[in-house]
Amino acid sequence: MKILITGFEPFGGELVNPSLEAVQHLENYIGGAEIIKRSLPVVFQKSVETLIGYIGAERPDAVICIGQAGGVSGITVERIAVNLMDAPIADNEGCQPEDMPVCADGPNAYFSSLPVKRIVQRIKDNGLPAFLSNSAGTYVCNNTMYGLLHHIEQHYPAMRGGFIHVPYIPEQVLDKPGKASMALGDIVKAARIAISVIASYAE
Ligand code: PCA
């Protein structure tokens, strides 16, 4: 099988985004699956358009988008994307939508079609903190997850898709006392586990 995994560019004044760092460290084959690694801009709608372009070019069996959730203390597997853009800060092109739908004629929400509970459990079984989350926020990550699941629903009913948020890496919290972080190697390990679960689940 083929799995497309994406990370985001840095945003919000950060110099790195752990999601993209982790994606770039992944091997090209994991658990028998071919891994396609790509980056997404932190820009409303452009992130979705870019992702849809990758999907059209690669026709993967599953799509995992990864993003940074500064302050979380573990791998955060998202269950739900909501049809709402309400940005606490401007995106990387200066856009800050407020109380707007992602898709005017779309449903209120989509559920991840990844095996979210299995992923959380397997990461924990490997000694790393992981949580199931019922909100991916209302910023670019939620927008991307919603756009992904909307596109899958309309065009690729057999494709699986979902979103995982990851913590800061230690170098990002040197000036943020009290903020949680996770070593990049552990985030990479968790991403590998998530991929392995998806690869075996589909068989
Ligand atoms: N995190 C942001 C957008 C890009 C990223 O890595 C979010 O959680 O919406």
Boltz pocket constraint, residues with backbone or C-beta under 6 A from the ligand:
constraints:
  - pocket:
      binder: B
      contacts: [[A, 8], [A, 9], [A, 11], [A, 17], [A, 19], [A, 42], [A, 66], [A, 67], [A, 68], [A, 69], [A, 136], [A, 137], [A, 139], [A, 140], [A, 141], [A, 142]]
      max_distance: 6.0
